[in-house]
Amino acid sequence: MTETDLLPPLPERRLEILWYLIANDGRYPWDPRWKRPVDFEYVQAWAKSIDVNGFYGALLATQPTGGMDPWITAASLVPTTRRMKFVIAVHPSVYTPTSLVKLATTLDQNSGGRVILNIVSGHIGLEAAGVHLKHEERYAHTDEFLTVYRALMRGERVDFDGKHLKVRGAEAAFLSLQDPYPPLWFGGASPIARDVAAKHIDNYLTWGEPPAETAELIADVRARAARHGRSIRFGIRLNLIVRDTDEQAWAAAQDMLDHVDDSVVARVQADSAKQESVGQARQLAFHKGVKPRFAQELEVYPNVWSGFGLIRGGPGIALVGSPESVAARIREYHALGIDSFIVSGNPLLEETYRFGEQVMPLLPVTHDDPGPLRPAGYTRPRAAVPSPAGASSLVAAG
């Protein structure tokens, strides 16, 4: 009997398809000549396309010092969307637990429980934001941060004495609509990142890799979570090139590669080499930083292509093929244990319709799943208010 055998079974499996929102779009958005002007009117149309095409939600990606602010963007889109979940990228190093509690509880109440937090501990942009923590320190900080944050979101009054955080008498003014709090998503491939995920996270995210590597990662994180007495879900970030046939999709991949200048590849690979990222190193292994003559030379598994890693940091794997082929690969990853798929194709606006109309009907997708909700309101439920002697006293381990 293994550690995972001792845990209660996971809730009924679901298949969530999410899209991607970023202040950058176009057919070849890495080339300034092909970039589109993106303004709020464009983003509104984008969000509506996500809503009407049956996506579960979208990741609002950002960096500490660049891009759209995800909180303001999400709040602005609440009135123009009906069911879209907002997966908001959060860098703990640029927040305090109490400031994040205020943002998360307010937006969750105002959106009708449509908030998900994507916790990001990578270093990109942090030094420009005045944060100079090394790799191990960032994840140790995230561990402390989430310990305090989760206690506050459960309605506890918190005292905490850690290496990175010291909190006295903190408590939330009111609680989120989602009970106990908006789901926490998180990605990180290093051992310490996996440990933090196992301890705190509801949904562990990985960048796309071939199924065998993905299965190994899931097994490892699942075992780590078992040691904390927890079961967690899994998600994956994938790019897409979908066309009517496999041949047309590979022709589109070739067209994309033909529109990539060697200087772009060199710049992206140089930037990626500076990162303290195990996940980025794993992505590099699939394309070696070398642009081939033929796109299909970078097919690392049937319909799984590593070419996006040449022109962008982060997730570099794409599913390439007909609607049927792409749906088959998604089902394969789902069978491994992946519940949440954050996908995107260029141009981001038009491709929401292509995927929604051609691929979504081939999948048993989950469109809405509100989960347990508290009564709405900006006051704390009476039962959640601790007595003066009932404060949670949290002390960081080590």
FENFEN-V282815 format. One record per residue. N is the residue number from 1. PSI is psi as a letter, one per 20 degrees, with the letter a starting at -180 (none if undefined). Layout:
[[N,PSI] [N,PSI]]
This chain:
[[1,p] [2,r] [3,h] [4,h] [5,h] [6,i] [7,q] [8,q] [9,q] [10,q] [11,r] [12,p] [13,q] [14,r] [15,o] [16,p] [17,p] [18,q] [19,a] [20,p] [21,p] [22,q] [23,l] [24,o] [25,r] [26,r] [27,h] [28,m] [29,i] [30,i] [31,o] [32,h] [33,h] [34,i] [35,q] [36,q] [37,p] [38,o] [39,a] [40,h] [41,g] [42,g] [43,h] [44,g] [45,h] [46,g] [47,g] [48,h] [49,h] [50,g] [51,g] [52,h] [53,j] [54,j] [55,q] [56,h] [57,b] [58,q] [59,p] [60,n] [61,q] [62,r] [63,r] [64,h] [65,j] [66,r] [67,a] [68,q] [69,p] [70,h] [71,g] [72,g] [73,g] [74,g] [75,h] [76,h] [77,i] [78,g] [79,h] [80,j] [81,q] [82,g] [83,i] [84,p] [85,q] [86,o] [87,o] [88,p] [89,p] [90,p] [91,o] [92,h] [93,i] [94,j] [95,r] [96,q] [97,h] [98,h] [99,h] [100,h] [101,g] [102,g] [103,g] [104,g] [105,g] [106,g] [107,h] [108,g] [109,g] [110,h] [111,i] [112,k] [113,k] [114,k] [115,p] [116,p] [117,p] [118,o] [119,p] [120,o] [121,j] [122,r] [123,i] [124,p] [125,i] [126,h] [127,h] [128,h] [129,j] [130,j] [131,p] [132,k] [133,p] [134,r] [135,g] [136,h] [137,h] [138,g] [139,h] [140,g] [141,g] [142,h] [143,g] [144,g] [145,g] [146,h] [147,g] [148,g] [149,g] [150,h] [151,g] [152,g] [153,i] [154,i] [155,j] [156,q] [157,p] [158,p] [159,p] [160,p] [161,n] [162,a] [163,g] [164,h] [165,p] [166,o] [167,p] [168,p] [169,k] [170,q] [171,q] [172,p] [173,h] [174,r] [175,r] [176,r] [177,g] [178,p] [179,p] [180,i] [181,r] [182,p] [183,q] [184,o] [185,q] [186,q] [187,q] [188,p] [189,i] [190,q] [191,g] [192,h] [193,g] [194,h] [195,g] [196,g] [197,g] [198,h] [199,h] [200,h] [201,q] [202,h] [203,o] [204,p] [205,p] [206,q] [207,q] [208,p] [209,r] [210,q] [211,h] [212,g] [213,h] [214,g] [215,g] [216,g] [217,g] [218,g] [219,g] [220,g] [221,h] [222,g] [223,h] [224,g] [225,h] [226,h] [227,i] [228,j] [229,k] [230,q] [231,p] [232,r] [233,r] [234,q] [235,r] [236,q] [237,p] [238,q] [239,r] [240,q] [241,o] [242,p] [243,r] [244,h] [245,r] [246,g] [247,g] [248,h] [249,g] [250,h] [251,h] [252,h] [253,h] [254,g] [255,g] [256,g] [257,h] [258,h] [259,j] [260,o] [261,q] [262,h] [263,h] [264,g] [265,g] [266,g] [267,g] [268,g] [269,h] [270,g] [271,g] [272,h] [273,h] [274,i] [275,q] [276,m] [277,o] [278,h] [279,h] [280,h] [281,h] [282,h] [283,g] [284,h] [285,h] [286,i] [287,i] [288,j] [289,j] [290,p] [291,o] [292,r] [293,h] [294,p] [295,h] [296,i] [297,h] [298,j] [299,o] [300,i] [301,q] [302,p] [303,j] [304,o] [305,p] [306,j] [307,h] [308,h] [309,i] [310,h] [311,j] [312,q] [313,r] [314,b] [315,o] [316,j] [317,q] [318,q] [319,p] [320,p] [321,a] [322,r] [323,g] [324,g] [325,g] [326,g] [327,h] [328,g] [329,g] [330,g] [331,h] [332,g] [333,h] [334,g] [335,h] [336,h] [337,j] [338,p] [339,h] [340,p] [341,o] [342,o] [343,r] [344,q] [345,q] [346,p] [347,q] [348,h] [349,g] [350,h] [351,i] [352,h] [353,g] [354,g] [355,g] [356,h] [357,h] [358,h] [359,g] [360,g] [361,i] [362,i] [363,q] [364,m] [365,q] [366,o] [367,g] [368,p] [369,n] [370,h] [371,a] [372,p] [373,q] [374,r] [375,q] [376,q] [377,q] [378,k] [379,q] [380,p] [381,p] [382,g] [383,i] [384,i] [385,o] [386,q] [387,r] [388,h] [389,j] [390,j] [391,q] [392,p] [393,o] [394,p] [395,p] [396,p] [397,q] [398,none]]
